[in-house]
């Protein structure tokens, strides 16, 4: 005879065991490395297979299901006059399974050995001259890509991105992407547009989502960013780096332009921090009109869709989530992408105009070396920290991406 209470007890015990494993990943890097290298690839493969059976996103439905379960438990407790302890026990079980699903499905990747330690390199503490060299290279390539940026096919683009991440996965310890893992559109797309979210990676069924309102110019970069998360990248700055790296090595100028254009707000922020007013004004005159117009139009486009009070709540929640998972800069982690670009290119001995090296892992030609996880590495450092002083963090507040409310007349100095 089926014993319901005994089955619930067994399921609860299983959840507690998995929760204990997730907690262990938080405090022991080598356990998180084992998860990232051996468990997450299998979990993401399995969950995404289930998600692939449905043409729509399952992520928001899962979250809605958990919220509905908590509400129903509360209503039931009130109507049947259940004791507080009974209500609390059931609510905690639901929350426990929500956390277990999130962390076992993807979230434990937050605590693995970080990119720099895996590559055996140190973060470049770049100065004014280093940034100026980066800026010159970046501006030349941005203008060049903008000249003949045309159209692209989304399906071939996704295929190219998966091939790119298959190469990256083999060298840097990420999960391989599979043919059935396709980009989806959020079910509640209007809500995501209201908070200016261009995409996200759903951890419950490992589904990469791109907002249906993302423009053609920005789509390749956003798609590649979310696929990086699907491969197991948790840092927003690191996901932005891989998205940019994919775009800049493309043979398609439209895709290359997407990468350089998407990096533009972060470059602007750093330029405001490193350059004086005259230097900044001189630099903005070297940026082509197309890039300026596309950037400004994109800001206005998202601002029109933005609902400020919802956006503030979302930003607060995302910032809290990132801080709780060891990302000390919170939502400011996005701005660390410039530091990663400079550091990784310096380690590879290339400049911005040169694509990522295409060599066999472990060969002498690979300056980064084959991926070897550090099983006893120290706590992951903040990828956003570098030699930029408080001026940078003050300046970054003035630029909001993708659809902030403060355009700040970026180019007024150059007129």
C-alpha positions in Angstrom: 0.0 0.0 0.0 1.3 3.5 -0.9 2.5 5.4 2.2 2.2 9.1 1.3 3.9 10.4 4.4 6.8 8.0 4.1 7.4 9.0 0.4 7.3 12.7 1.3 9.8 12.0 4.1 12.2 10.3 1.6 11.9 13.1 -0.9 12.6 15.7 1.8 15.7 13.7 2.9 16.9 13.6 -0.7 16.4 17.4 -1.0 18.4 17.9 2.2 21.3 15.8 0.9 21.4 17.8 -2.3 21.2 21.0 -0.4 24.1 19.9 1.7 26.1 19.3 -1.5 25.2 22.8 -2.7 26.4 24.3 0.6 29.6 22.3 0.3 30.2 23.8 -3.2 29.9 27.3 -1.7 32.7 26.7 0.9 35.0 24.2 -0.9 36.3 25.2 -4.3 37.4 21.7 -5.2 33.9 20.4 -4.8 32.5 23.2 -7.0 35.2 22.3 -9.6 34.0 18.7 -9.6 30.4 19.9 -10.1 31.4 22.2 -12.9 33.6 19.7 -14.8 31.6 16.5 -14.3 28.1 17.1 -12.9 26.9 20.2 -14.6 27.5 19.0 -18.2 25.4 15.9 -17.5 22.7 17.9 -15.7 22.4 20.6 -18.3 22.3 18.0 -21.1 19.4 16.1 -19.3 17.4 19.2 -18.3 17.8 20.9 -21.7 16.6 17.6 -23.4 13.3 18.0 -21.5 13.1 21.7 -22.3 13.7 21.0 -26.0 10.4 19.1 -26.1 8.6 22.4 -25.7 8.8 25.3 -28.2 8.3 27.9 -25.5 10.4 28.7 -22.4 9.7 26.7 -19.2 11.7 28.9 -16.9 9.1 31.5 -16.0 6.5 28.7 -15.7 8.7 26.9 -13.1 9.1 30.1 -11.1 5.4 30.8 -11.3 4.8 27.3 -10.1 6.9 27.7 -7.0 5.3 31.0 -6.2 1.8 29.5 -6.7 2.7 26.6 -4.4 3.8 28.9 -1.6 0.6 31.0 -1.9 -1.6 27.8 -2.0 0.1 26.5 1.1 -0.6 29.8 2.9 -4.3 29.8 1.8 -4.7 26.2 2.8 -3.2 26.8 6.2 -5.5 29.8 6.8 -8.7 27.9 5.7 -8.0 24.8 7.6 -6.5 26.6 10.6 -3.3 24.7 10.5 -0.7 25.3 13.1 2.1 27.8 12.2 4.7 25.1 12.4 2.9 23.0 9.8 2.7 25.9 7.4 6.3 26.8 8.0 7.5 23.2 7.4 5.7 22.9 4.0 6.8 26.4 2.9 10.5 25.6 3.7 10.3 22.3 1.8 9.1 24.2 -1.3 11.8 26.8 -0.9 14.4 24.1 -0.3 13.6 22.4 -3.6 13.6 25.7 -5.5 17.1 26.4 -4.2 18.3 22.8 -4.9 17.0 22.9 -8.4 18.6 26.3 -9.0 22.0 25.4 -7.7 22.1 21.8 -9.0 20.8 22.9 -12.3 23.5 25.7 -12.8 24.1 27.9 -9.7 27.0 25.9 -8.2 29.2 27.1 -11.1 29.4 30.4 -9.1 31.9 28.8 -6.7 34.3 27.1 -9.1 37.9 28.2 -9.6 37.8 31.4 -11.6 39.0 31.9 -15.1 42.4 33.5 -14.3 43.4 30.8 -11.9 42.4 28.1 -14.3 44.5 29.7 -17.0 47.4 30.3 -14.6 47.5 34.0 -15.4 47.3 37.2 -13.4 44.9 40.0 -14.0 46.5 42.9 -15.8 46.7 46.0 -13.6 46.5 48.3 -16.5 47.4 52.0 -16.5 46.4 55.0 -18.6 48.7 54.1 -21.5 47.6 50.5 -21.6 44.0 51.6 -21.8 44.8 54.2 -24.5 46.4 51.4 -26.7 43.3 49.3 -26.1 41.0 52.2 -27.0 42.9 53.0 -30.2 42.7 49.3 -31.3 39.0 49.1 -30.3 38.0 52.3 -32.2 39.7 51.2 -35.4 38.0 47.8 -35.4 34.6 49.3 -34.4 34.7 51.8 -37.3 35.9 49.1 -39.7 33.1 46.7 -38.8 30.5 49.5 -39.0 31.4 50.3 -42.6 29.9 47.2 -44.3 27.7 45.7 -41.5 24.9 43.9 -43.3 22.6 41.1 -42.4 23.0 37.6 -41.0 21.0 34.4 -40.5 20.0 33.6 -36.9 20.2 29.8 -37.4 23.7 29.8 -38.9 24.8 32.3 -36.3 23.6 30.0 -33.5 25.4 27.1 -35.1 28.6 29.1 -35.4 28.3 30.1 -31.7 27.9 26.5 -30.6 31.0 25.5 -32.6 32.9 28.4 -30.9 31.9 27.3 -27.4 32.7 23.7 -28.2 36.3 24.9 -28.8 36.2 27.1 -25.7 34.7 24.3 -23.6 37.6 21.9 -24.5 40.2 24.5 -23.4 38.7 26.3 -20.5 36.6 23.7 -18.7 33.0 24.6 -19.7 30.1 22.4 -20.7 29.7 21.5 -24.4 26.6 22.9 -26.1 24.3 20.4 -27.8 22.3 20.6 -31.1 18.9 20.6 -29.2 19.9 23.6 -27.1 18.3 26.5 -29.0 17.7 30.1 -28.1 14.2 30.7 -26.8 12.1 33.8 -26.2 10.9 34.6 -22.7 7.2 33.8 -22.1 6.7 37.1 -20.3 8.7 39.1 -22.8 7.0 42.4 -22.1 8.0 42.2 -18.4 11.7 41.6 -19.4 11.5 44.6 -21.7 10.0 46.7 -18.9 13.2 46.1 -16.9 15.6 46.4 -19.9 16.7 42.7 -19.7 18.0 41.7 -23.1 18.4 38.0 -22.2 19.0 35.5 -19.4 19.9 31.9 -18.8 17.3 29.8 -17.1 18.8 27.3 -14.6 15.7 25.1 -14.2 15.8 23.6 -17.7 19.0 25.1 -18.9 17.4 27.3 -21.5 19.1 30.3 -23.0 16.7 33.2 -23.5 17.0 36.3 -25.7 14.4 39.1 -25.4 12.3 39.3 -28.6 12.8 43.1 -28.6 16.6 42.9 -29.0 17.5 44.7 -32.2 19.4 43.1 -35.1 22.6 45.0 -34.4 22.8 43.7 -30.8 21.3 40.2 -31.3 24.6 38.2 -32.1 26.3 39.6 -28.9 23.3 39.0 -26.6 22.8 35.4 -28.0 26.5 34.6 -27.5 26.4 36.1 -24.0 23.5 33.8 -23.0 25.1 30.8 -24.6 28.2 31.5 -22.5 26.0 31.2 -19.4 24.6 28.0 -20.8 28.1 26.6 -21.1 28.6 27.3 -17.3 29.9 30.8 -17.2 28.4 32.7 -14.2 30.3 36.0 -14.2 28.5 38.6 -16.3 31.9 40.1 -17.2 33.3 36.8 -18.3 30.1 35.9 -20.3 30.4 39.3 -22.0 34.1 38.6 -22.8 33.3 35.3 -24.5 30.4 36.9 -26.4 32.7 39.7 -27.6 35.4 37.1 -28.5 33.0 35.1 -30.6 31.8 38.2 -32.4 35.2 39.7 -33.2 36.5 36.6 -34.8 33.5 36.2 -37.1 34.0 36.5 -40.8 30.7 38.4 -40.9 31.1 42.1 -40.4 27.6 42.4 -39.1 28.5 40.0 -36.3 31.8 41.7 -35.6 30.0 45.0 -35.5 27.6 43.6 -32.9 30.4 42.7 -30.6 32.2 46.0 -30.8 29.0 48.0 -30.6 27.8 46.0 -27.5 31.1 46.7 -25.8 30.7 50.5 -26.5 28.9 51.5 -23.2 31.7 49.8 -21.1 34.4 51.5 -23.2 32.7 54.8 -22.7 32.7 54.3 -19.0 36.4 53.5 -18.9 37.2 56.4 -21.2 35.4 58.8 -18.9 37.5 57.5 -16.0 40.9 57.4 -17.8 40.8 60.4 -20.1 40.7 64.0 -19.3 38.0 66.2 -20.8 40.0 67.2 -23.9 41.2 63.7 -24.6 37.7 62.3 -24.2 36.3 64.9 -26.6 39.1 64.2 -29.1 38.4 60.4 -28.9 34.6 60.8 -29.5 35.3 62.5 -32.8 37.2 59.4 -34.0 34.1 57.2 -33.4 32.1 56.8 -36.6 28.6 58.3 -36.8 26.9 55.0 -37.3 28.1 53.6 -34.0 27.1 56.7 -32.2 23.7 56.7 -33.8 23.1 53.0 -33.2 24.1 53.3 -29.6 22.0 56.3 -28.9 19.0 54.9 -30.7 19.3 51.6 -28.7 19.3 53.6 -25.4 16.2 55.5 -26.4 14.5 52.3 -27.7 14.9 50.5 -24.3 14.1 53.6 -22.3 10.7 53.8 -24.1 9.9 50.3 -23.0 11.2 50.7 -19.4 9.0 50.8 -16.4 11.1 52.6 -13.8 9.6 51.2 -10.6 9.7 47.6 -11.9 13.2 48.1 -13.1 14.4 49.3 -9.7 12.9 46.2 -8.0 14.5 43.9 -10.6 17.9 45.6 -10.2 17.7 45.3 -6.4 16.8 41.6 -6.6 19.6 40.8 -9.2 22.1 42.8 -7.2 21.2 40.9 -4.1 21.4 37.5 -5.9 24.8 38.2 -7.3 26.2 39.4 -3.9 24.8 36.3 -2.2 26.7 34.2 -4.7 30.1 35.8 -4.1 30.0 38.5 -6.8 31.0 41.4 -4.6 30.4 44.1 -7.3 26.8 42.9 -7.8 25.3 44.2 -11.1 28.5 46.3 -11.6 30.2 43.0 -12.6 29.2 43.7 -16.2 31.7 46.5 -16.3 34.6 44.1 -15.6 34.6 42.9 -19.2 37.2 45.5 -20.4 39.6 44.2 -17.8 39.1 40.6 -18.9 39.6 41.6 -22.6 42.9 43.3 -21.8 44.1 40.6 -19.5 43.3 37.6 -21.8 44.7 39.4 -24.9 47.9 40.3 -22.9 48.3 36.7 -21.8 47.8 35.5 -25.4 50.3 38.1 -26.7 47.8 39.6 -29.1 46.1 43.0 -29.5 42.4 43.7 -30.0 42.7 43.4 -33.7 43.9 39.7 -33.5 41.4 36.9 -33.1 41.8 34.2 -30.4 44.6 31.7 -31.1 43.4 28.6 -32.9 46.0 26.0 -31.6 45.8 22.6 -29.9 45.3 22.7 -26.2 48.6 22.2 -24.3 50.8 23.0 -27.3 53.7 25.4 -26.9 51.9 27.8 -29.2 49.1 28.2 -26.6 50.4 30.8 -24.1 47.4 30.1 -21.8 48.1 26.4 -21.5 45.6 23.6 -21.3 42.9 23.9 -18.7 44.0 22.4 -15.4 41.5 23.0 -12.5 43.0 24.2 -9.3 41.5 21.9 -6.7 42.7 24.0 -3.8 42.5 27.5 -5.2 41.7 30.5 -3.0 38.4 32.2 -2.9 37.5 33.6 -6.3 38.8 37.2 -6.7 36.6 39.9 -8.1 37.1 40.1 -11.8 36.0 43.7 -11.8 38.8 44.9 -9.5 41.7 46.4 -11.3 43.9 49.6 -11.2 40.9 51.8 -12.1 40.3 53.9 -9.0 37.1 55.3 -7.5 36.7 57.5 -10.6 35.7 54.5 -12.6 33.0 53.4 -10.2 31.7 56.9 -10.0 31.6 57.3 -13.8 29.9 53.9 -14.4 26.8 55.2 -12.6 26.4 57.7 -15.5 25.9 55.0 -18.2 23.1 52.5 -18.1 23.0 49.5 -20.5 21.0 48.6 -22.4 18.2 51.0 -21.7 19.0 53.4 -18.9 17.3 56.7 -18.2 20.5 58.8 -18.2 22.1 59.3 -21.6 24.3 62.1 -20.2 24.8 63.7 -23.7 27.7 61.4 -24.3 29.1 63.2 -27.3 28.3 66.7 -26.4 31.9 67.5 -25.6 32.9 66.7 -29.2 30.4 69.1 -30.8 
